[in-house]
Amino acid sequence: MSPRRINAVALALLAATALGALLAGGLPSPKPAWAAWVVAALSIAKGALVALVFMGLAQAPPLWRRLVLGWLVGVWLAMGVAGWLGAATA
């Protein structure tokens, strides 16, 4: 992979991190629900970029890509269910 592409992905990851930090901490206290969804989507996208570009899974067999990206989505689904159940019991 070319250094130019790696640098572009690294800058995109930094921008996504800055946007997530702004949404998570820079908004007034009762944060809108869409901000949480945007931060979640950013984190999934960042995880996918790290896995595909920096871990080299873009050139790996499809099974490995599916396992790693499926694990990433599965973790987020588990966290969402846990948060939903916690909010329902509170």
Residue pairs with C-beta under 8 A, 6 or more apart in sequence:
1 53
1 58
5 53
6 53
6 54
9 49
9 53
9 54
12 49
13 46
13 49
13 50
16 42
16 45
16 46
17 46
19 38
19 42
20 38
20 39
20 42
20 43
23 31
23 35
23 38
23 39
24 31
24 35
24 39
27 35
40 76
40 80
43 76
44 72
44 73
44 76
47 72
48 69
48 72
51 57
51 65
51 68
51 69
51 72
52 58
52 65
55 68
57 64
57 65
57 68
58 65
